[in-house]
Amino acid sequence: MERNDQTKRYIERRKNVKCIWFWWFKENKKRKGISVFDFDDTLAKTDAWIYVKKDGKEIKKLDPAEFAIYKAKPGEEFDFRDFDKMLRNPRIIKKNVDLLKKQLAKAHSRKVTILTARRLGFPIKHFFKTLGLDVYVVPIGSADPEKKADWIEAHVAKGYNKIYFMDDSVKNIKAVDRR
């Protein structure tokens, strides 16, 4: 990702949620914005677990916050089966959902997306519909931070030059920041 003449980065901490702002722009170039939000532990908490398996046996379970900082040991695999279902006991993170609402109010001038590592977007879209919000959800189906960075980089290539990215995972933020 080539950064143009002027690039600004801003990282802000919001009680366990980091957000990163990028502006890529050249003088006299029209600004095109996109706001990208993670779902799990950024916009809402759910009763979903990531199961750690070794030699085919379940050895522990992690919540999304624990998974975000977990370093897999040799031979361990992850099972994300809870994330392929309707949301169980979803609870919004109000201050972050309020930010999402503000960005949705600007939807005439910017694209607003929920970019989730989940394989299914419908449960998230359905949940926000119950809150009266019509959101665009992109499920990338991978916990690999580079997948989120690739998606954002592809949007920079499409001409988006003012990017707001909010995610609770430091791994995801670092992957985007390295680009």
QUIBELHU-V984509 format. One record per run of one state. SS is the DSSP state (helix for helix, strand for strand, loop for the rest). FROM is the first residue (numbers start at 1). TO is the last residue. Records with the same first field share a line. If there is no record, write none. Layout:
BEGIN
SS = FROM-TO ; FROM-TO
END
This chain:
BEGIN
loop = 1-5 ; 15-16 ; 26-32 ; 38-39 ; 41-43 ; 46-49 ; 55-56 ; 63-63 ; 70-75 ; 80-80 ; 85-90 ; 93-93 ; 106-109 ; 117-121 ; 131-136 ; 140-144 ; 158-161 ; 168-169 ; 178-179
strand = 6-14 ; 17-25 ; 33-37 ; 40-40 ; 44-45 ; 50-54 ; 57-62 ; 76-79 ; 91-92 ; 110-116 ; 137-139 ; 162-167
helix = 64-69 ; 81-84 ; 94-105 ; 122-130 ; 145-157 ; 170-177
END
